Amino acid sequence: MQPVLLVIIVGLLGGIAVGAQAPILNMISQRLGSMESVFIVHFGGAVLSGLILLAQRGGALAQWQTLPWFTLLAGAFGLVVVSAINFTIPRLGATTTTALIVAGQLVIGVLIDHFGILNVTVRPLDLGRIVGIIVLFAGVYLLIR
């Protein structure tokens, strides 16, 4: 398998996971509450990642202190994502919610790429990317209307 194809498949699997996770989060939120769903999701992720780290004898976790302080905010972003999903799905549905999340990811991704923020490789905004953004936002508009 070509390396680029593998990267695309892994990216699509991540998108499938987000798309499948959203209605599950909404189900938990509707039955228990928004913060409860956030807790259950993060607890489940912590348990699974903890088991994987145990199997890897801790991996590089001992070096966590070498990370920049702001990287510890990543879990807070997870709280925002889950809360946004819990708020949006009952009002707009799973498809529109997923499209809005992808659109938001695209906006921040373009900014991060263009300016090389957080040590990512700079990929300047060009005509092709601008057209892609317009097409995606047109799709979001069509889903919302």
MARZA-467529 format. One record per residue: y negated, z negated, x negated of N, C-alpha, C, O in turn; residue number from 1; residue in three letters. Coordinates in Angstrom, 3 decimals, decimal comma, padded with zeros to 6 digits. Last residue first. Layout:
! MARZA-467529
+----------+----------+----------+----------+----------+----------+----------+----------+----------+----------+----------+----------+-----+------+
|       nv |       nw |       nu |      cav |      caw |      cau |       cv |       cw |       cu |       ov |       ow |       ou | pos | code |
+----------+----------+----------+----------+----------+----------+----------+----------+----------+----------+----------+----------+-----+------+
|        Y |        Z |        X |        Y |        Z |        X |        Y |        Z |        X |        Y |        Z |        X | NUM |  ALA |
...
+----------+----------+----------+----------+----------+----------+----------+----------+----------+----------+----------+----------+-----+------+
//
This chain:
! MARZA-467529
+----------+----------+----------+----------+----------+----------+----------+----------+----------+----------+----------+----------+-----+------+
|       nv |       nw |       nu |      cav |      caw |      cau |       cv |       cw |       cu |       ov |       ow |       ou | pos | code |
+----------+----------+----------+----------+----------+----------+----------+----------+----------+----------+----------+----------+-----+------+
| -024,882 | -005,867 |  029,461 | -025,606 | -005,400 |  030,672 | -024,803 | -005,460 |  031,927 | -025,298 | -005,098 |  032,994 | 145 |  ARG |
| -023,122 | -006,547 |  027,382 | -023,894 | -007,588 |  028,050 | -024,466 | -007,121 |  029,383 | -024,528 | -007,899 |  030,335 | 144 |  ILE |
| -021,989 | -004,171 |  026,451 | -021,116 | -005,251 |  026,930 | -021,871 | -006,296 |  027,744 | -021,324 | -006,866 |  028,688 | 143 |  LEU |
| -024,218 | -002,733 |  025,616 | -023,393 | -002,195 |  026,694 | -022,447 | -003,261 |  027,276 | -022,149 | -003,237 |  028,470 | 142 |  LEU |
| -025,087 | -004,391 |  023,497 | -025,941 | -004,188 |  024,690 | -025,098 | -003,704 |  025,866 | -025,242 | -004,201 |  026,983 | 141 |  TYR |
| -022,972 | -004,035 |  021,730 | -023,237 | -005,369 |  022,272 | -024,076 | -005,244 |  023,548 | -023,807 | -005,910 |  024,548 | 140 |  VAL |
| -023,350 | -001,282 |  021,168 | -022,116 | -001,758 |  021,810 | -022,299 | -003,130 |  022,431 | -021,833 | -003,370 |  023,545 | 139 |  GLY |
| -025,780 | -001,418 |  019,878 | -025,684 | -000,644 |  021,120 | -024,434 | -001,062 |  021,888 | -024,460 | -001,182 |  023,113 | 138 |  ALA |
| -025,017 | -002,878 |  017,648 | -025,906 | -003,512 |  018,616 | -025,944 | -002,741 |  019,937 | -026,121 | -003,341 |  020,997 | 137 |  PHE |
| -023,407 | -000,916 |  016,403 | -022,842 | -002,193 |  016,817 | -023,724 | -002,862 |  017,869 | -023,218 | -003,358 |  018,876 | 136 |  LEU |
| -025,310 |  001,113 |  015,937 | -024,146 |  001,374 |  016,790 | -023,539 |  000,069 |  017,286 | -023,193 | -000,045 |  018,462 | 135 |  VAL |
| -027,034 | -000,224 |  014,170 | -027,534 |  000,269 |  015,458 | -026,371 |  000,510 |  016,426 | -026,451 |  000,147 |  017,600 | 134 |  ILE |
| -025,297 | -000,665 |  012,016 | -025,899 | -001,807 |  012,716 | -026,379 | -001,379 |  014,108 | -026,159 | -002,081 |  015,094 | 133 |  ILE |
| -024,790 |  001,993 |  011,244 | -023,699 |  001,110 |  011,675 | -024,203 | -000,083 |  012,469 | -023,607 | -000,466 |  013,476 | 132 |  GLY |
| -027,357 |  002,772 |  010,452 | -026,723 |  003,432 |  011,594 | -025,580 |  002,573 |  012,127 | -025,421 |  002,441 |  013,341 | 131 |  VAL |
| -027,609 |  001,069 |  008,219 | -028,550 |  000,948 |  009,333 | -027,954 |  001,588 |  010,593 | -028,038 |  001,013 |  011,678 | 130 |  ILE |
| -025,602 |  002,078 |  006,583 | -025,500 |  000,704 |  007,096 | -026,428 |  000,501 |  008,291 | -026,065 | -000,165 |  009,261 | 129 |  ARG |
| -026,659 |  004,647 |  006,076 | -025,342 |  004,472 |  006,700 | -025,167 |  003,092 |  007,300 | -024,642 |  002,953 |  008,405 | 128 |  GLY |
| -029,082 |  004,055 |  004,754 | -029,080 |  004,712 |  006,057 | -027,746 |  004,525 |  006,788 | -027,727 |  004,272 |  007,993 | 127 |  LEU |
| -028,778 |  000,727 |  003,312 | -029,020 |  002,164 |  003,240 | -028,891 |  002,757 |  004,641 | -028,621 |  002,036 |  005,602 | 126 |  ASP |
| -029,327 | -002,211 |  001,622 | -029,330 | -001,616 |  002,949 | -029,660 | -000,137 |  002,803 | -030,695 |  000,219 |  002,240 | 125 |  LEU |
| -027,349 | -002,776 | -001,347 | -028,613 | -002,543 | -000,631 | -028,399 | -001,902 |  000,735 | -027,440 | -001,165 |  000,966 | 124 |  PRO |
| -025,464 | -005,134 | -002,327 | -025,197 | -003,853 | -001,662 | -026,411 | -003,562 | -000,804 | -026,506 | -004,034 |  000,329 | 123 |  ARG |
| -024,675 | -007,293 | -004,908 | -025,757 | -006,661 | -004,153 | -025,281 | -005,313 | -003,625 | -024,770 | -004,474 | -004,366 | 122 |  VAL |
| -022,081 | -009,611 | -004,587 | -022,514 | -008,365 | -005,181 | -023,588 | -007,734 | -004,296 | -023,426 | -007,652 | -003,079 | 121 |  THR |
| -023,137 | -013,024 | -004,150 | -022,352 | -011,860 | -003,764 | -022,918 | -010,629 | -004,455 | -024,081 | -010,605 | -004,857 | 120 |  VAL |
| -024,496 | -015,440 | -004,665 | -023,741 | -014,791 | -005,740 | -022,841 | -013,645 | -005,287 | -021,872 | -013,322 | -005,975 | 119 |  ASN |
| -026,113 | -016,092 | -002,514 | -024,864 | -016,837 | -002,725 | -023,919 | -016,122 | -003,692 | -022,698 | -016,194 | -003,551 | 118 |  LEU |
| -027,534 | -012,849 | -002,027 | -027,577 | -014,297 | -001,812 | -026,178 | -014,885 | -002,002 | -025,180 | -014,240 | -001,683 | 117 |  ILE |
| -028,238 | -010,197 | -002,390 | -027,308 | -010,822 | -003,326 | -027,293 | -012,345 | -003,219 | -027,065 | -013,042 | -004,208 | 116 |  GLY |
| -029,759 | -008,859 | -000,533 | -030,476 | -009,689 | -001,499 | -029,557 | -010,374 | -002,518 | -030,042 | -011,061 | -003,417 | 115 |  PHE |
| -027,766 | -007,427 |  000,864 | -028,975 | -006,742 |  000,385 | -029,681 | -007,537 | -000,717 | -030,142 | -006,968 | -001,707 | 114 |  HIS |
| -025,814 | -009,401 |  001,561 | -025,507 | -008,272 |  000,679 | -026,765 | -007,676 |  000,054 | -026,813 | -007,450 | -001,155 | 113 |  ASP |
| -027,332 | -011,094 |  003,251 | -026,673 | -011,638 |  002,059 | -026,368 | -010,521 |  001,063 | -026,626 | -010,663 | -000,132 | 112 |  ILE |
| -028,092 | -009,242 |  005,248 | -029,102 | -009,950 |  004,450 | -028,506 | -010,494 |  003,148 | -029,105 | -010,367 |  002,080 | 111 |  LEU |
| -025,575 | -008,485 |  006,221 | -026,475 | -007,479 |  005,659 | -027,528 | -008,138 |  004,775 | -027,822 | -007,650 |  003,684 | 110 |  VAL |
| -024,633 | -010,979 |  007,162 | -023,934 | -010,277 |  006,087 | -024,801 | -009,235 |  005,413 | -024,781 | -009,100 |  004,189 | 109 |  GLY |
| -026,346 | -011,548 |  009,257 | -026,402 | -012,405 |  008,068 | -025,704 | -011,731 |  006,882 | -026,127 | -011,890 |  005,737 | 108 |  ILE |
| -025,596 | -009,350 |  010,933 | -026,992 | -009,584 |  010,535 | -027,047 | -010,423 |  009,270 | -027,722 | -010,052 |  008,310 | 107 |  VAL |
| -022,814 | -009,721 |  011,243 | -023,341 | -008,516 |  010,622 | -024,765 | -008,724 |  010,121 | -025,100 | -008,318 |  009,008 | 106 |  LEU |
| -022,673 | -012,112 |  012,611 | -022,097 | -012,034 |  011,277 | -022,641 | -010,823 |  010,529 | -022,898 | -010,890 |  009,327 | 105 |  GLN |
| -023,844 | -011,277 |  015,013 | -024,488 | -012,303 |  014,201 | -023,978 | -012,297 |  012,771 | -024,752 | -012,458 |  011,828 | 104 |  GLY |
| -021,860 | -009,453 |  015,812 | -023,230 | -008,991 |  015,575 | -023,993 | -010,000 |  014,714 | -024,708 | -009,613 |  013,790 | 103 |  ALA |
| -019,687 | -011,200 |  016,140 | -019,610 | -010,155 |  015,115 | -021,011 | -009,633 |  014,789 | -021,323 | -009,394 |  013,623 | 102 |  VAL |
| -020,711 | -012,679 |  018,285 | -020,385 | -013,353 |  017,025 | -020,323 | -012,334 |  015,888 | -020,847 | -012,578 |  014,801 | 101 |  ILE |
| -020,925 | -010,675 |  020,221 | -022,123 | -011,378 |  019,763 | -021,879 | -012,082 |  018,436 | -022,746 | -012,082 |  017,561 | 100 |  LEU |
| -018,206 | -009,998 |  020,515 | -019,162 | -008,992 |  020,043 | -020,436 | -009,648 |  019,528 | -020,975 | -009,226 |  018,505 |  99 |  ALA |
| -017,199 | -012,402 |  021,553 | -016,724 | -011,913 |  020,257 | -017,692 | -010,890 |  019,683 | -017,971 | -010,911 |  018,484 |  98 |  THR |
| -018,607 | -012,433 |  024,001 | -018,769 | -013,516 |  023,025 | -018,348 | -013,048 |  021,636 | -019,060 | -013,273 |  020,658 |  97 |  THR |
| -017,570 | -010,148 |  025,211 | -018,988 | -010,188 |  024,860 | -019,262 | -011,279 |  023,839 | -020,053 | -011,086 |  022,916 |  96 |  THR |
| -014,845 | -010,984 |  025,462 | -015,221 | -009,752 |  024,759 | -016,677 | -009,797 |  024,302 | -016,978 | -009,517 |  023,142 |  95 |  THR |
| -014,859 | -013,393 |  026,961 | -014,356 | -013,370 |  025,589 | -014,825 | -012,141 |  024,815 | -015,167 | -012,246 |  023,637 |  94 |  ALA |
| -017,844 | -014,177 |  028,924 | -016,489 | -013,686 |  028,703 | -016,144 | -013,575 |  027,221 | -017,013 | -013,654 |  026,352 |  93 |  GLY |
| -020,267 | -015,371 |  029,554 | -020,255 | -013,932 |  029,267 | -018,867 | -013,343 |  029,079 | -018,720 | -012,121 |  029,073 |  92 |  LEU |
| -019,802 | -018,061 |  030,232 | -020,940 | -017,349 |  030,817 | -020,859 | -015,832 |  030,659 | -021,325 | -015,091 |  031,524 |  91 |  ARG |
| -017,654 | -019,052 |  028,829 | -017,663 | -019,209 |  030,287 | -018,770 | -018,403 |  030,973 | -018,675 | -018,101 |  032,162 |  90 |  PRO |
| -018,481 | -018,208 |  026,123 | -017,343 | -017,609 |  026,835 | -017,389 | -017,831 |  028,346 | -017,181 | -016,877 |  029,095 |  89 |  ILE |
| -020,684 | -019,856 |  025,225 | -020,859 | -018,463 |  025,611 | -019,717 | -017,891 |  026,450 | -019,972 | -017,155 |  027,403 |  88 |  THR |
| -019,927 | -022,464 |  024,549 | -021,057 | -022,261 |  025,439 | -021,059 | -020,856 |  026,040 | -021,391 | -020,677 |  027,212 |  87 |  PHE |
| -017,798 | -022,099 |  022,801 | -017,595 | -022,915 |  024,004 | -018,715 | -022,709 |  025,019 | -018,475 | -022,773 |  026,225 |  86 |  ASN |
| -019,102 | -020,602 |  020,812 | -018,003 | -020,016 |  021,581 | -017,812 | -020,770 |  022,883 | -017,679 | -020,164 |  023,946 |  85 |  ILE |
| -020,874 | -022,553 |  019,864 | -021,393 | -021,300 |  020,432 | -020,331 | -020,614 |  021,281 | -020,635 | -020,099 |  022,357 |  84 |  ALA |
| -019,040 | -024,458 |  018,888 | -019,945 | -024,810 |  019,986 | -020,513 | -023,563 |  020,657 | -020,623 | -023,516 |  021,882 |  83 |  SER |
| -017,862 | -022,984 |  016,825 | -017,040 | -023,461 |  017,943 | -017,925 | -023,814 |  019,134 | -017,584 | -023,495 |  020,273 |  82 |  VAL |
| -020,151 | -022,526 |  015,182 | -019,343 | -021,424 |  015,706 | -018,563 | -021,870 |  016,936 | -018,600 | -021,206 |  017,973 |  81 |  VAL |
| -021,003 | -025,135 |  014,560 | -021,898 | -024,225 |  015,282 | -021,092 | -023,097 |  015,925 | -021,325 | -022,751 |  017,083 |  80 |  VAL |
| -018,770 | -026,050 |  013,135 | -019,189 | -026,750 |  014,356 | -020,084 | -025,855 |  015,199 | -019,943 | -025,815 |  016,422 |  79 |  LEU |
| -018,882 | -024,327 |  010,957 | -017,745 | -024,258 |  011,871 | -018,052 | -024,934 |  013,197 | -017,646 | -024,455 |  014,256 |  78 |  GLY |
| -021,153 | -025,322 |  009,758 | -021,203 | -023,984 |  010,336 | -020,040 | -023,776 |  011,301 | -020,192 | -023,128 |  012,336 |  77 |  PHE |
| -020,094 | -027,704 |  008,853 | -021,116 | -027,751 |  009,908 | -021,283 | -026,377 |  010,550 | -021,527 | -026,279 |  011,752 |  76 |  ALA |
| -018,464 | -026,788 |  006,808 | -017,849 | -027,364 |  008,003 | -018,827 | -027,464 |  009,160 | -018,437 | -027,326 |  010,320 |  75 |  GLY |
| -020,398 | -026,065 |  004,913 | -019,580 | -025,030 |  005,555 | -018,902 | -025,550 |  006,818 | -018,781 | -024,816 |  007,799 |  74 |  ALA |
| -021,740 | -027,920 |  003,460 | -022,223 | -027,686 |  004,823 | -021,368 | -026,669 |  005,575 | -021,596 | -026,437 |  006,762 |  73 |  LEU |
| -020,942 | -027,890 |  000,887 | -020,310 | -028,896 |  001,743 | -020,771 | -028,779 |  003,200 | -020,245 | -029,470 |  004,073 |  72 |  LEU |
| -022,597 | -026,178 | -000,369 | -021,303 | -025,647 |  000,061 | -020,566 | -026,632 |  000,964 | -019,671 | -026,245 |  001,715 |  71 |  THR |
| -024,776 | -027,604 | -001,233 | -024,876 | -026,934 |  000,063 | -023,553 | -026,339 |  000,537 | -023,403 | -026,028 |  001,718 |  70 |  PHE |
| -024,132 | -028,541 | -003,811 | -024,156 | -029,467 | -002,682 | -024,107 | -028,752 | -001,337 | -023,469 | -029,235 | -000,402 |  69 |  TRP |
| -021,817 | -026,485 | -005,640 | -023,191 | -026,803 | -005,243 | -023,169 | -027,640 | -003,958 | -022,288 | -027,465 | -003,116 |  68 |  PRO |
| -018,911 | -028,040 | -007,132 | -019,520 | -027,118 | -006,171 | -020,979 | -027,478 | -005,926 | -021,344 | -028,651 | -005,996 |  67 |  LEU |
| -017,753 | -029,978 | -008,608 | -018,475 | -028,939 | -009,350 | -019,167 | -027,940 | -008,421 | -019,927 | -027,089 | -008,882 |  66 |  THR |
| -016,258 | -031,588 | -006,976 | -017,580 | -032,082 | -007,371 | -018,400 | -031,030 | -008,118 | -019,615 | -031,176 | -008,247 |  65 |  GLN |
| -013,767 | -030,380 | -006,768 | -014,719 | -030,188 | -005,673 | -016,128 | -030,630 | -006,060 | -017,102 | -030,100 | -005,525 |  64 |  TRP |
| -011,596 | -030,438 | -008,471 | -012,874 | -029,978 | -009,007 | -013,948 | -029,807 | -007,935 | -014,952 | -029,140 | -008,184 |  63 |  GLN |
| -009,354 | -031,039 | -007,032 | -009,933 | -032,102 | -007,860 | -011,290 | -031,711 | -008,432 | -012,057 | -032,583 | -008,839 |  62 |  ALA |
| -008,467 | -028,638 | -005,951 | -009,278 | -029,526 | -005,130 | -009,960 | -030,625 | -005,945 | -011,038 | -031,089 | -005,573 |  61 |  LEU |
| -006,907 | -026,653 | -006,892 | -008,100 | -026,978 | -007,685 | -009,009 | -027,952 | -006,949 | -010,187 | -028,078 | -007,282 |  60 |  ALA |
| -003,803 | -027,953 | -005,809 | -004,578 | -026,782 | -006,225 | -005,730 | -027,200 | -007,122 | -005,547 | -028,019 | -008,022 |  59 |  GLY |
| -002,127 | -029,922 | -004,875 | -003,565 | -030,163 | -004,871 | -004,409 | -028,976 | -005,250 | -005,621 | -028,987 | -005,033 |  58 |  GLY |
|  000,429 | -028,783 | -004,981 |  000,115 | -029,943 | -005,814 | -001,404 | -030,151 | -005,960 | -001,893 | -030,508 | -007,032 |  57 |  ARG |
|  000,973 | -027,020 | -003,021 |  000,411 | -026,471 | -004,258 | -000,001 | -027,573 | -005,232 | -000,707 | -027,309 | -006,205 |  56 |  GLN |
|  001,751 | -028,655 | -000,989 |  002,763 | -027,756 | -001,556 |  002,287 | -027,161 | -002,874 |  003,096 | -026,835 | -003,743 |  55 |  ALA |
| -000,760 | -029,782 | -000,472 |  000,340 | -030,622 | -000,974 |  001,414 | -029,767 | -001,632 |  001,925 | -030,107 | -002,699 |  54 |  LEU |
| -002,067 | -027,524 |  000,550 | -002,506 | -028,096 | -000,730 | -001,453 | -029,021 | -001,321 | -001,267 | -029,047 | -002,538 |  53 |  LEU |
| -000,624 | -027,274 |  002,943 | -000,575 | -026,192 |  001,954 | -001,002 | -026,707 |  000,585 | -000,383 | -026,375 | -000,426 |  52 |  ILE |
| -001,379 | -029,671 |  004,175 |  000,034 | -029,417 |  003,869 |  000,183 | -028,313 |  002,820 |  001,017 | -028,410 |  001,920 |  51 |  LEU |
| -004,140 | -029,227 |  004,418 | -003,636 | -030,353 |  003,629 | -002,181 | -030,161 |  003,237 | -001,792 | -030,452 |  002,107 |  50 |  GLY |
| -004,201 | -027,101 |  006,181 | -004,642 | -026,860 |  004,801 | -004,189 | -027,997 |  003,889 | -003,886 | -027,767 |  002,718 |  49 |  SER |
| -003,167 | -028,485 |  008,454 | -002,468 | -027,332 |  007,883 | -002,899 | -027,075 |  006,439 | -002,056 | -026,857 |  005,570 |  48 |  LEU |
| -005,123 | -030,524 |  008,788 | -003,702 | -030,862 |  008,606 | -002,970 | -029,705 |  007,943 | -002,233 | -029,908 |  006,978 |  47 |  VAL |
| -007,458 | -029,019 |  009,132 | -007,351 | -029,965 |  008,012 | -005,893 | -030,316 |  007,730 | -005,479 | -030,395 |  006,574 |  46 |  ALA |
| -006,900 | -027,607 |  011,482 | -007,109 | -026,878 |  010,232 | -006,967 | -027,776 |  009,017 | -006,427 | -027,361 |  007,992 |  45 |  GLY |
| -006,768 | -029,794 |  013,248 | -005,603 | -028,920 |  013,054 | -005,706 | -028,131 |  011,765 | -004,724 | -027,993 |  011,035 |  44 |  GLY |
| -009,409 | -030,717 |  012,989 | -008,289 | -031,588 |  012,624 | -007,035 | -030,748 |  012,354 | -006,333 | -030,962 |  011,365 |  43 |  PHE |
| -010,850 | -028,556 |  013,978 | -011,007 | -028,938 |  012,575 | -009,881 | -029,863 |  012,109 | -009,454 | -029,791 |  010,957 |  42 |  HIS |
| -009,872 | -028,514 |  016,651 | -009,778 | -027,335 |  015,782 | -009,870 | -027,736 |  014,318 | -009,055 | -027,303 |  013,504 |  41 |  VAL |
| -010,513 | -031,105 |  017,555 | -009,116 | -030,654 |  017,545 | -008,948 | -029,465 |  016,606 | -007,982 | -029,412 |  015,844 |  40 |  ILE |
| -013,351 | -031,091 |  017,299 | -012,528 | -032,037 |  016,548 | -011,084 | -031,551 |  016,439 | -010,497 | -031,580 |  015,357 |  39 |  PHE |
| -014,031 | -029,067 |  019,103 | -014,409 | -028,947 |  017,691 | -013,528 | -029,858 |  016,846 | -013,019 | -029,448 |  015,803 |  38 |  VAL |
| -013,100 | -030,211 |  021,450 | -012,466 | -028,986 |  020,961 | -012,798 | -028,753 |  019,490 | -011,951 | -028,298 |  018,721 |  37 |  SER |
| -014,832 | -032,380 |  021,614 | -013,395 | -032,628 |  021,487 | -012,682 | -031,381 |  020,968 | -011,771 | -031,479 |  020,147 |  36 |  GLU |
| -017,227 | -031,123 |  022,001 | -017,015 | -031,832 |  020,729 | -015,536 | -032,154 |  020,520 | -015,053 | -032,194 |  019,388 |  35 |  MET |
| -016,684 | -030,029 |  024,638 | -017,012 | -029,196 |  023,493 | -016,739 | -029,904 |  022,153 | -016,090 | -029,336 |  021,275 |  34 |  SER |
| -013,837 | -031,056 |  026,636 | -015,227 | -031,133 |  026,204 | -015,429 | -030,361 |  024,912 | -014,478 | -030,076 |  024,185 |  33 |  GLY |
| -011,375 | -030,710 |  027,965 | -011,661 | -031,962 |  027,273 | -013,136 | -032,145 |  026,913 | -013,630 | -033,273 |  026,888 |  32 |  LEU |
| -011,320 | -028,276 |  029,394 | -010,476 | -029,404 |  029,828 | -010,895 | -030,737 |  029,225 | -010,791 | -031,776 |  029,876 |  31 |  ARG |
| -013,112 | -026,611 |  028,112 | -013,196 | -026,761 |  029,565 | -012,416 | -027,981 |  030,054 | -012,816 | -028,637 |  031,016 |  30 |  GLN |
| -012,197 | -026,786 |  025,449 | -013,523 | -027,270 |  025,819 | -013,645 | -027,517 |  027,321 | -014,217 | -028,520 |  027,745 |  29 |  SER |
| -009,722 | -025,513 |  025,604 | -009,795 | -026,921 |  025,200 | -011,114 | -027,523 |  025,665 | -011,147 | -028,628 |  026,206 |  28 |  ILE |
| -010,630 | -022,965 |  026,367 | -009,689 | -023,697 |  027,207 | -009,734 | -025,196 |  026,889 | -009,779 | -026,033 |  027,790 |  27 |  MET |
| -012,235 | -022,268 |  024,174 | -012,841 | -022,410 |  025,489 | -011,936 | -023,214 |  026,425 | -012,420 | -024,049 |  027,189 |  26 |  ASN |
| -010,267 | -022,050 |  022,209 | -011,321 | -023,063 |  022,092 | -011,965 | -023,332 |  023,447 | -012,208 | -024,481 |  023,816 |  25 |  LEU |
| -008,958 | -019,834 |  023,274 | -008,236 | -021,097 |  023,142 | -009,232 | -022,248 |  023,026 | -009,067 | -023,289 |  023,660 |  24 |  ILE |
| -010,871 | -017,826 |  023,059 | -010,471 | -018,289 |  024,390 | -009,665 | -019,587 |  024,360 | -009,690 | -020,353 |  025,323 |  23 |  PRO |
| -011,111 | -017,880 |  020,083 | -012,221 | -018,129 |  021,006 | -011,769 | -018,559 |  022,400 | -012,247 | -019,582 |  022,891 |  22 |  ALA |
| -008,776 | -017,121 |  018,771 | -009,187 | -018,515 |  018,749 | -010,221 | -018,816 |  019,827 | -010,204 | -019,895 |  020,418 |  21 |  GLN |
| -008,679 | -014,374 |  019,004 | -007,673 | -015,169 |  019,708 | -008,088 | -016,637 |  019,792 | -007,785 | -017,315 |  020,773 |  20 |  ALA |
| -010,880 | -013,656 |  017,410 | -010,802 | -013,219 |  018,791 | -009,794 | -014,004 |  019,613 | -010,027 | -014,273 |  020,791 |  19 |  GLY |
| -010,134 | -014,782 |  014,961 | -011,343 | -015,264 |  015,635 | -011,294 | -014,898 |  017,115 | -011,621 | -015,716 |  017,975 |  18 |  VAL |
| -007,804 | -013,241 |  014,472 | -007,718 | -014,701 |  014,569 | -008,931 | -015,273 |  015,291 | -008,786 | -016,152 |  016,141 |  17 |  ALA |
| -008,891 | -010,692 |  014,311 | -007,937 | -010,992 |  015,385 | -007,827 | -012,501 |  015,582 | -007,764 | -012,985 |  016,712 |  16 |  ILE |
| -010,392 | -011,032 |  011,959 | -011,054 | -010,757 |  013,228 | -010,168 | -011,040 |  014,421 | -010,631 | -011,567 |  015,432 |  15 |  GLY |
| -008,283 | -011,393 |  010,157 | -009,277 | -012,450 |  010,348 | -010,023 | -012,272 |  011,653 | -010,262 | -013,239 |  012,376 |  14 |  GLY |
| -007,107 | -008,872 |  010,397 | -006,349 | -010,064 |  010,812 | -007,278 | -011,256 |  011,021 | -007,087 | -012,040 |  011,951 |  13 |  LEU |
| -009,128 | -007,320 |  009,257 | -008,810 | -007,170 |  010,681 | -008,013 | -008,365 |  011,210 | -008,225 | -008,811 |  012,337 |  12 |  LEU |
| -008,926 | -008,230 |  006,597 | -010,157 | -008,413 |  007,359 | -009,921 | -008,303 |  008,857 | -010,449 | -009,097 |  009,635 |  11 |  GLY |
| -006,331 | -007,312 |  006,003 | -006,614 | -008,755 |  005,972 | -007,887 | -009,056 |  006,764 | -007,929 | -010,028 |  007,519 |  10 |  VAL |
| -006,802 | -004,544 |  006,228 | -005,822 | -005,204 |  007,108 | -006,080 | -006,711 |  007,156 | -006,050 | -007,314 |  008,228 |   9 |  ILE |
| -008,657 | -004,161 |  004,153 | -009,024 | -003,848 |  005,539 | -008,090 | -004,563 |  006,512 | -008,544 | -005,124 |  007,509 |   8 |  ILE |
| -007,075 | -004,849 |  001,957 | -008,291 | -005,615 |  002,241 | -008,717 | -005,391 |  003,689 | -009,097 | -006,340 |  004,375 |   7 |  VAL |
| -005,141 | -002,822 |  002,130 | -004,747 | -004,220 |  002,251 | -005,951 | -005,093 |  002,598 | -005,849 | -005,981 |  003,444 |   6 |  LEU |
| -006,746 | -000,589 |  001,626 | -006,069 | -000,723 |  002,922 | -005,644 | -002,168 |  003,156 | -005,775 | -002,679 |  004,268 |   5 |  LEU |
| -007,414 | -001,089 | -001,020 | -008,468 | -001,069 | -000,007 | -007,862 | -001,236 |  001,385 | -008,413 | -001,949 |  002,223 |   4 |  VAL |
| -004,848 | -000,899 | -002,314 | -005,590 | -002,159 | -002,291 | -006,682 | -002,189 | -001,220 | -006,862 | -003,217 | -000,567 |   3 |  PRO |
| -002,230 |  000,785 | -000,514 | -003,473 |  000,868 | -001,267 | -004,212 | -000,461 | -001,206 | -004,216 | -001,104 | -000,156 |   2 |  GLN |
|  001,184 |  000,000 | -000,842 |  000,000 |  000,000 |  000,000 | -001,243 |  000,000 | -000,883 | -001,294 | -000,709 | -001,888 |   1 |  MET |
+----------+----------+----------+----------+----------+----------+----------+----------+----------+----------+----------+----------+-----+------+
//
